[in-house]
Amino acid sequence: MDYFERIQSSIEFIEKNLQNELNITEIASQSCFSAFHFQRIFQAITGFSVQKYIRYRRLSEAATLLKETKENILEIAISFQYGSQEAFTRAFVNCFGITPARYRKVEAIISQQIKINFLDYKDRIKGDLVMNKPEIILLNKSYIIGYEYKTTLNNEKYFMEIPEFYLDFGRNEYYLRIPKKVAPNMSYGIATNFRDDSHFSFVVGEEVQEFNTELENGFVNVEIPEGKYAEFKVNGTTDLVQNTRRYIYGAWLLNSKYKRREGPDFEITDVLHSTFPNKMKMKIYIPIKE
């Protein structure tokens, strides 16, 4: 079963349970992904979150019931996991721009979310494989000390926040507080501590000879495991960096012979030869296995 078929298994599970409580961990397990990486792949392919898809599907099915049945609005609201008619009405208006009561009474055209078929994305994504292919390399274990920032996949917030993390790291001269550095002009950015609710940590730091047991507040030790990695070279704007991240999870992983293994994603920026935001010299690393 390929990636697309695996993700479709989760979609089928969602469809069967639109009127039941849905847990992201259970949804992701239908595809044999961790909750975090299922959400990351889903969003990279579709452009919106799993939570948004579920919300719009529920509201779309509720809209159908409003037109095709005499079931009262409160019953429909509760059946689709809304705690009150007021909460359901707010969500319905935010989604469709009309109240459920008015939608039931008048002829109105709304843009409903249909069930996604991920198998339809297969040929479309294969046609988008135009970015540079990665080099597959073996890396030794490395030790990083850095400053920990918190961000989230929701609404692709991390795309906006990660460049600010690097600027904050430099502005506050956090790099001066890192002892026993191996390569002072190479800045690491590490995505780690993945949570099921889409939140994760992004650590900006540098490689060191050994961990420090007495870290200043906000600093953390992060070990990058040895193993096989896909190395993507990026030379260009911060937009190119972001599009490369989208490409990795929305296209390359889905069509390559490799699977993502456990461990952090990370990137290394050549600080001396990079100028934010238009000239970034960077390598992005994804832990993989065959």
LOSEGU-73380 format. One record per residue (C-alpha): chain; residue in three letters; x, y, z. Coordinates in nm, 2 decimals, always signed. Example, Ala and Ser with C-alpha at 12.3 -4.5 7.8 and 13.67 -1.06 7.14 Angstrom:
// LOSEGU-73380
+-----+------+--------+--------+--------+
: mol : type :      X :      Y :      Z :
+-----+------+--------+--------+--------+
:   A :  ALA :  +1.23 :  -0.45 :  +0.78 :
:   A :  SER :  +1.37 :  -0.11 :  +0.71 :
+-----+------+--------+--------+--------+
***
This chain:
// LOSEGU-73380
+-----+------+--------+--------+--------+
: mol : type :      X :      Y :      Z :
+-----+------+--------+--------+--------+
:   A :  MET :  +0.00 :  +0.00 :  +0.00 :
:   A :  ASP :  +0.15 :  +0.34 :  -0.10 :
:   A :  TYR :  +0.14 :  +0.67 :  +0.08 :
:   A :  PHE :  -0.18 :  +0.79 :  -0.10 :
:   A :  GLU :  -0.36 :  +0.47 :  -0.03 :
:   A :  ARG :  -0.25 :  +0.49 :  +0.34 :
:   A :  ILE :  -0.38 :  +0.84 :  +0.37 :
:   A :  GLN :  -0.70 :  +0.75 :  +0.20 :
:   A :  SER :  -0.75 :  +0.49 :  +0.47 :
:   A :  SER :  -0.76 :  +0.78 :  +0.72 :
:   A :  ILE :  -1.00 :  +0.97 :  +0.51 :
:   A :  GLU :  -1.24 :  +0.67 :  +0.50 :
:   A :  PHE :  -1.21 :  +0.65 :  +0.88 :
:   A :  ILE :  -1.30 :  +1.02 :  +0.91 :
:   A :  GLU :  -1.60 :  +0.98 :  +0.68 :
:   A :  LYS :  -1.74 :  +0.69 :  +0.89 :
:   A :  ASN :  -1.71 :  +0.89 :  +1.21 :
:   A :  LEU :  -1.81 :  +1.24 :  +1.12 :
:   A :  GLN :  -2.09 :  +1.21 :  +1.38 :
:   A :  ASN :  -1.86 :  +1.07 :  +1.64 :
:   A :  GLU :  -1.57 :  +1.21 :  +1.84 :
:   A :  LEU :  -1.25 :  +1.20 :  +1.63 :
:   A :  ASN :  -0.91 :  +1.17 :  +1.78 :
:   A :  ILE :  -0.61 :  +1.27 :  +1.56 :
:   A :  THR :  -0.39 :  +0.99 :  +1.69 :
:   A :  GLU :  -0.66 :  +0.73 :  +1.59 :
:   A :  ILE :  -0.71 :  +0.90 :  +1.25 :
:   A :  ALA :  -0.33 :  +0.89 :  +1.18 :
:   A :  SER :  -0.30 :  +0.53 :  +1.30 :
:   A :  GLN :  -0.52 :  +0.43 :  +1.00 :
:   A :  SER :  -0.24 :  +0.54 :  +0.78 :
:   A :  CYS :  +0.04 :  +0.40 :  +1.00 :
:   A :  PHE :  +0.18 :  +0.75 :  +1.06 :
:   A :  SER :  +0.24 :  +0.94 :  +1.39 :
:   A :  ALA :  -0.02 :  +1.20 :  +1.45 :
:   A :  PHE :  +0.22 :  +1.49 :  +1.39 :
:   A :  HIS :  +0.36 :  +1.36 :  +1.06 :
:   A :  PHE :  +0.02 :  +1.26 :  +0.93 :
:   A :  GLN :  -0.09 :  +1.62 :  +0.98 :
:   A :  ARG :  +0.22 :  +1.75 :  +0.82 :
:   A :  ILE :  +0.18 :  +1.54 :  +0.51 :
:   A :  PHE :  -0.19 :  +1.61 :  +0.48 :
:   A :  GLN :  -0.14 :  +1.98 :  +0.50 :
:   A :  ALA :  +0.15 :  +1.98 :  +0.26 :
:   A :  ILE :  -0.06 :  +1.81 :  +0.00 :
:   A :  THR :  -0.40 :  +1.98 :  +0.05 :
:   A :  GLY :  -0.30 :  +2.32 :  +0.17 :
:   A :  PHE :  -0.52 :  +2.30 :  +0.48 :
:   A :  SER :  -0.52 :  +2.12 :  +0.81 :
:   A :  VAL :  -0.69 :  +1.79 :  +0.90 :
:   A :  GLN :  -0.89 :  +1.97 :  +1.16 :
:   A :  LYS :  -1.02 :  +2.22 :  +0.90 :
:   A :  TYR :  -1.11 :  +1.93 :  +0.67 :
:   A :  ILE :  -1.31 :  +1.75 :  +0.94 :
:   A :  ARG :  -1.49 :  +2.08 :  +1.04 :
:   A :  TYR :  -1.59 :  +2.16 :  +0.69 :
:   A :  ARG :  -1.70 :  +1.81 :  +0.61 :
:   A :  ARG :  -1.92 :  +1.80 :  +0.92 :
:   A :  LEU :  -2.07 :  +2.14 :  +0.83 :
:   A :  SER :  -2.12 :  +2.03 :  +0.47 :
:   A :  GLU :  -2.30 :  +1.71 :  +0.58 :
:   A :  ALA :  -2.50 :  +1.92 :  +0.82 :
:   A :  ALA :  -2.60 :  +2.15 :  +0.54 :
:   A :  THR :  -2.73 :  +1.86 :  +0.34 :
:   A :  LEU :  -2.94 :  +1.74 :  +0.64 :
:   A :  LEU :  -3.08 :  +2.09 :  +0.67 :
:   A :  LYS :  -3.21 :  +2.08 :  +0.32 :
:   A :  GLU :  -3.31 :  +1.71 :  +0.29 :
:   A :  THR :  -3.47 :  +1.64 :  +0.64 :
:   A :  LYS :  -3.69 :  +1.80 :  +0.89 :
:   A :  GLU :  -3.45 :  +1.73 :  +1.18 :
:   A :  ASN :  -3.43 :  +2.03 :  +1.40 :
:   A :  ILE :  -3.11 :  +2.24 :  +1.41 :
:   A :  LEU :  -3.01 :  +2.15 :  +1.76 :
:   A :  GLU :  -3.03 :  +1.78 :  +1.69 :
:   A :  ILE :  -2.81 :  +1.83 :  +1.38 :
:   A :  ALA :  -2.57 :  +2.04 :  +1.58 :
:   A :  ILE :  -2.53 :  +1.78 :  +1.85 :
:   A :  SER :  -2.50 :  +1.49 :  +1.60 :
:   A :  PHE :  -2.20 :  +1.66 :  +1.45 :
:   A :  GLN :  -2.02 :  +1.71 :  +1.78 :
:   A :  TYR :  -2.13 :  +2.07 :  +1.85 :
:   A :  GLY :  -2.21 :  +2.13 :  +2.21 :
:   A :  SER :  -2.49 :  +2.38 :  +2.14 :
:   A :  GLN :  -2.70 :  +2.53 :  +1.86 :
:   A :  GLU :  -2.52 :  +2.86 :  +1.92 :
:   A :  ALA :  -2.17 :  +2.71 :  +1.86 :
:   A :  PHE :  -2.30 :  +2.53 :  +1.55 :
:   A :  THR :  -2.45 :  +2.85 :  +1.41 :
:   A :  ARG :  -2.13 :  +3.04 :  +1.46 :
:   A :  ALA :  -1.93 :  +2.77 :  +1.29 :
:   A :  PHE :  -2.18 :  +2.75 :  +1.00 :
:   A :  VAL :  -2.18 :  +3.13 :  +0.95 :
:   A :  ASN :  -1.80 :  +3.14 :  +0.95 :
:   A :  CYS :  -1.79 :  +2.86 :  +0.69 :
:   A :  PHE :  -2.07 :  +2.95 :  +0.46 :
:   A :  GLY :  -2.17 :  +3.31 :  +0.54 :
:   A :  ILE :  -2.53 :  +3.23 :  +0.63 :
:   A :  THR :  -2.71 :  +3.10 :  +0.94 :
:   A :  PRO :  -2.84 :  +2.74 :  +0.94 :
:   A :  ALA :  -3.20 :  +2.86 :  +0.99 :
:   A :  ARG :  -3.18 :  +3.10 :  +0.69 :
:   A :  TYR :  -3.00 :  +2.84 :  +0.47 :
:   A :  ARG :  -3.29 :  +2.60 :  +0.54 :
:   A :  LYS :  -3.55 :  +2.85 :  +0.44 :
:   A :  VAL :  -3.40 :  +3.01 :  +0.12 :
:   A :  GLU :  -3.24 :  +2.90 :  -0.20 :
:   A :  ALA :  -2.87 :  +2.96 :  -0.14 :
:   A :  ILE :  -2.56 :  +2.83 :  -0.30 :
:   A :  ILE :  -2.28 :  +2.74 :  -0.06 :
:   A :  SER :  -1.93 :  +2.60 :  -0.13 :
:   A :  GLN :  -1.94 :  +2.26 :  +0.05 :
:   A :  GLN :  -1.64 :  +2.04 :  +0.12 :
:   A :  ILE :  -1.67 :  +1.72 :  -0.06 :
:   A :  LYS :  -1.49 :  +1.40 :  +0.05 :
:   A :  ILE :  -1.13 :  +1.40 :  -0.06 :
:   A :  ASN :  -0.99 :  +1.12 :  -0.27 :
:   A :  PHE :  -0.61 :  +1.12 :  -0.22 :
:   A :  LEU :  -0.57 :  +0.88 :  -0.51 :
:   A :  ASP :  -0.66 :  +1.18 :  -0.73 :
:   A :  TYR :  -0.34 :  +1.36 :  -0.61 :
:   A :  LYS :  -0.11 :  +1.09 :  -0.73 :
:   A :  ASP :  -0.06 :  +1.20 :  -1.10 :
:   A :  ARG :  -0.09 :  +1.57 :  -1.01 :
:   A :  ILE :  +0.19 :  +1.55 :  -0.76 :
:   A :  LYS :  +0.42 :  +1.34 :  -0.98 :
:   A :  GLY :  +0.39 :  +1.62 :  -1.23 :
:   A :  ASP :  +0.53 :  +1.86 :  -0.98 :
:   A :  LEU :  +0.86 :  +1.69 :  -0.91 :
:   A :  VAL :  +1.07 :  +1.97 :  -1.06 :
:   A :  MET :  +1.28 :  +2.08 :  -0.76 :
:   A :  ASN :  +1.63 :  +1.95 :  -0.70 :
:   A :  LYS :  +1.65 :  +1.59 :  -0.59 :
:   A :  PRO :  +1.82 :  +1.52 :  -0.26 :
:   A :  GLU :  +2.15 :  +1.34 :  -0.20 :
:   A :  ILE :  +2.12 :  +1.04 :  +0.03 :
:   A :  ILE :  +2.39 :  +1.05 :  +0.29 :
:   A :  LEU :  +2.50 :  +0.88 :  +0.61 :
:   A :  LEU :  +2.56 :  +1.11 :  +0.91 :
:   A :  ASN :  +2.74 :  +1.05 :  +1.24 :
:   A :  LYS :  +2.58 :  +1.14 :  +1.56 :
:   A :  SER :  +2.61 :  +1.51 :  +1.65 :
:   A :  TYR :  +2.54 :  +1.73 :  +1.95 :
:   A :  ILE :  +2.36 :  +2.06 :  +1.93 :
:   A :  ILE :  +2.31 :  +2.33 :  +2.20 :
:   A :  GLY :  +2.05 :  +2.59 :  +2.10 :
:   A :  TYR :  +1.76 :  +2.81 :  +2.21 :
:   A :  GLU :  +1.42 :  +2.65 :  +2.21 :
:   A :  TYR :  +1.12 :  +2.82 :  +2.04 :
:   A :  LYS :  +0.77 :  +2.69 :  +2.02 :
:   A :  THR :  +0.55 :  +2.69 :  +1.71 :
:   A :  THR :  +0.28 :  +2.49 :  +1.53 :
:   A :  LEU :  +0.17 :  +2.34 :  +1.20 :
:   A :  ASN :  -0.17 :  +2.51 :  +1.23 :
:   A :  ASN :  -0.23 :  +2.75 :  +0.95 :
:   A :  GLU :  +0.13 :  +2.70 :  +0.85 :
:   A :  LYS :  +0.22 :  +2.93 :  +1.13 :
:   A :  TYR :  +0.57 :  +2.78 :  +1.15 :
:   A :  PHE :  +0.65 :  +2.92 :  +0.80 :
:   A :  MET :  +0.61 :  +3.27 :  +0.94 :
:   A :  GLU :  +0.77 :  +3.21 :  +1.27 :
:   A :  ILE :  +1.09 :  +3.02 :  +1.19 :
:   A :  PRO :  +1.26 :  +3.31 :  +1.01 :
:   A :  GLU :  +1.18 :  +3.52 :  +1.31 :
:   A :  PHE :  +1.34 :  +3.26 :  +1.54 :
:   A :  TYR :  +1.66 :  +3.29 :  +1.35 :
:   A :  LEU :  +1.65 :  +3.67 :  +1.37 :
:   A :  ASP :  +1.58 :  +3.66 :  +1.74 :
:   A :  PHE :  +1.86 :  +3.42 :  +1.80 :
:   A :  GLY :  +2.11 :  +3.66 :  +1.63 :
:   A :  ARG :  +1.96 :  +3.98 :  +1.77 :
:   A :  ASN :  +2.00 :  +3.85 :  +2.13 :
:   A :  GLU :  +2.34 :  +3.70 :  +2.05 :
:   A :  TYR :  +2.25 :  +3.36 :  +2.19 :
:   A :  TYR :  +2.52 :  +3.21 :  +1.98 :
:   A :  LEU :  +2.78 :  +3.37 :  +2.21 :
:   A :  ARG :  +2.64 :  +3.17 :  +2.50 :
:   A :  ILE :  +2.72 :  +2.83 :  +2.34 :
:   A :  PRO :  +3.04 :  +2.67 :  +2.46 :
:   A :  LYS :  +3.29 :  +2.44 :  +2.28 :
:   A :  LYS :  +3.15 :  +2.50 :  +1.93 :
:   A :  VAL :  +3.26 :  +2.28 :  +1.64 :
:   A :  ALA :  +3.16 :  +2.50 :  +1.35 :
:   A :  PRO :  +3.07 :  +2.85 :  +1.47 :
:   A :  ASN :  +2.95 :  +2.98 :  +1.13 :
:   A :  MET :  +2.70 :  +2.70 :  +1.07 :
:   A :  SER :  +2.36 :  +2.76 :  +1.23 :
:   A :  TYR :  +2.14 :  +2.46 :  +1.30 :
:   A :  GLY :  +1.76 :  +2.47 :  +1.30 :
:   A :  ILE :  +1.60 :  +2.16 :  +1.44 :
:   A :  ALA :  +1.23 :  +2.05 :  +1.45 :
:   A :  THR :  +1.17 :  +1.83 :  +1.75 :
:   A :  ASN :  +0.94 :  +1.75 :  +2.04 :
:   A :  PHE :  +0.64 :  +1.68 :  +1.80 :
:   A :  ARG :  +0.30 :  +1.68 :  +1.97 :
:   A :  ASP :  -0.03 :  +1.53 :  +1.85 :
:   A :  ASP :  -0.19 :  +1.88 :  +1.86 :
:   A :  SER :  +0.04 :  +2.00 :  +1.58 :
:   A :  HIS :  +0.27 :  +2.19 :  +1.81 :
:   A :  PHE :  +0.65 :  +2.13 :  +1.81 :
:   A :  SER :  +0.98 :  +2.29 :  +1.92 :
:   A :  PHE :  +1.22 :  +2.46 :  +1.68 :
:   A :  VAL :  +1.57 :  +2.48 :  +1.82 :
:   A :  VAL :  +1.82 :  +2.73 :  +1.68 :
:   A :  GLY :  +2.17 :  +2.65 :  +1.78 :
:   A :  GLU :  +2.52 :  +2.52 :  +1.69 :
:   A :  GLU :  +2.71 :  +2.20 :  +1.69 :
:   A :  VAL :  +2.93 :  +2.14 :  +2.00 :
:   A :  GLN :  +3.19 :  +1.89 :  +2.11 :
:   A :  GLU :  +2.98 :  +1.77 :  +2.40 :
:   A :  PHE :  +2.66 :  +1.86 :  +2.59 :
:   A :  ASN :  +2.66 :  +2.11 :  +2.87 :
:   A :  THR :  +2.48 :  +2.00 :  +3.19 :
:   A :  GLU :  +2.44 :  +2.36 :  +3.32 :
:   A :  LEU :  +2.24 :  +2.54 :  +3.05 :
:   A :  GLU :  +2.11 :  +2.89 :  +3.07 :
:   A :  ASN :  +1.73 :  +2.93 :  +3.08 :
:   A :  GLY :  +1.57 :  +2.86 :  +2.74 :
:   A :  PHE :  +1.87 :  +2.66 :  +2.61 :
:   A :  VAL :  +1.85 :  +2.29 :  +2.54 :
:   A :  ASN :  +2.07 :  +2.00 :  +2.44 :
:   A :  VAL :  +1.96 :  +1.82 :  +2.12 :
:   A :  GLU :  +2.12 :  +1.50 :  +1.99 :
:   A :  ILE :  +2.09 :  +1.44 :  +1.61 :
:   A :  PRO :  +2.11 :  +1.06 :  +1.57 :
:   A :  GLU :  +2.34 :  +0.89 :  +1.33 :
:   A :  GLY :  +2.19 :  +0.73 :  +1.03 :
:   A :  LYS :  +2.06 :  +0.78 :  +0.67 :
:   A :  TYR :  +1.93 :  +1.13 :  +0.57 :
:   A :  ALA :  +1.80 :  +1.29 :  +0.25 :
:   A :  GLU :  +2.00 :  +1.62 :  +0.21 :
:   A :  PHE :  +1.82 :  +1.90 :  +0.01 :
:   A :  LYS :  +2.04 :  +2.19 :  -0.09 :
:   A :  VAL :  +1.87 :  +2.53 :  -0.10 :
:   A :  ASN :  +2.03 :  +2.85 :  -0.24 :
:   A :  GLY :  +1.78 :  +3.13 :  -0.27 :
:   A :  THR :  +1.51 :  +3.32 :  -0.08 :
:   A :  THR :  +1.33 :  +3.23 :  +0.24 :
:   A :  ASP :  +1.03 :  +3.16 :  +0.01 :
:   A :  LEU :  +1.23 :  +2.89 :  -0.16 :
:   A :  VAL :  +1.32 :  +2.74 :  +0.17 :
:   A :  GLN :  +0.95 :  +2.72 :  +0.27 :
:   A :  ASN :  +0.86 :  +2.58 :  -0.07 :
:   A :  THR :  +1.13 :  +2.31 :  -0.03 :
:   A :  ARG :  +0.98 :  +2.21 :  +0.30 :
:   A :  ARG :  +0.64 :  +2.18 :  +0.13 :
:   A :  TYR :  +0.79 :  +1.98 :  -0.16 :
:   A :  ILE :  +0.96 :  +1.74 :  +0.08 :
:   A :  TYR :  +0.64 :  +1.64 :  +0.26 :
:   A :  GLY :  +0.39 :  +1.71 :  -0.02 :
:   A :  ALA :  +0.56 :  +1.54 :  -0.31 :
:   A :  TRP :  +0.91 :  +1.39 :  -0.26 :
:   A :  LEU :  +0.84 :  +1.16 :  +0.03 :
:   A :  LEU :  +0.52 :  +1.04 :  -0.13 :
:   A :  ASN :  +0.69 :  +0.94 :  -0.45 :
:   A :  SER :  +1.04 :  +0.82 :  -0.34 :
:   A :  LYS :  +1.14 :  +0.47 :  -0.23 :
:   A :  TYR :  +1.22 :  +0.61 :  +0.11 :
:   A :  LYS :  +1.01 :  +0.65 :  +0.42 :
:   A :  ARG :  +1.06 :  +0.90 :  +0.70 :
:   A :  ARG :  +1.20 :  +0.74 :  +1.01 :
:   A :  GLU :  +1.19 :  +0.86 :  +1.37 :
:   A :  GLY :  +1.40 :  +1.16 :  +1.46 :
:   A :  PRO :  +1.42 :  +1.53 :  +1.41 :
:   A :  ASP :  +1.43 :  +1.72 :  +1.08 :
:   A :  PHE :  +1.70 :  +1.97 :  +1.08 :
:   A :  GLU :  +1.86 :  +2.23 :  +0.86 :
:   A :  ILE :  +2.21 :  +2.39 :  +0.85 :
:   A :  THR :  +2.26 :  +2.75 :  +0.73 :
:   A :  ASP :  +2.59 :  +2.88 :  +0.61 :
:   A :  VAL :  +2.58 :  +3.20 :  +0.81 :
:   A :  LEU :  +2.88 :  +3.37 :  +0.64 :
:   A :  HIS :  +2.74 :  +3.32 :  +0.29 :
:   A :  SER :  +2.37 :  +3.39 :  +0.36 :
:   A :  THR :  +2.18 :  +3.72 :  +0.36 :
:   A :  PHE :  +1.83 :  +3.72 :  +0.50 :
:   A :  PRO :  +1.58 :  +3.70 :  +0.33 :
:   A :  ASN :  +1.69 :  +3.69 :  -0.03 :
:   A :  LYS :  +2.01 :  +3.49 :  -0.03 :
:   A :  MET :  +2.00 :  +3.18 :  +0.19 :
:   A :  LYS :  +2.26 :  +2.90 :  +0.16 :
:   A :  MET :  +2.11 :  +2.61 :  +0.35 :
:   A :  LYS :  +2.08 :  +2.23 :  +0.36 :
:   A :  ILE :  +1.77 :  +2.05 :  +0.49 :
:   A :  TYR :  +1.80 :  +1.70 :  +0.63 :
:   A :  ILE :  +1.52 :  +1.45 :  +0.66 :
:   A :  PRO :  +1.58 :  +1.12 :  +0.85 :
:   A :  ILE :  +1.49 :  +0.83 :  +0.62 :
:   A :  LYS :  +1.49 :  +0.45 :  +0.57 :
:   A :  GLU :  +1.41 :  +0.22 :  +0.28 :
+-----+------+--------+--------+--------+
***
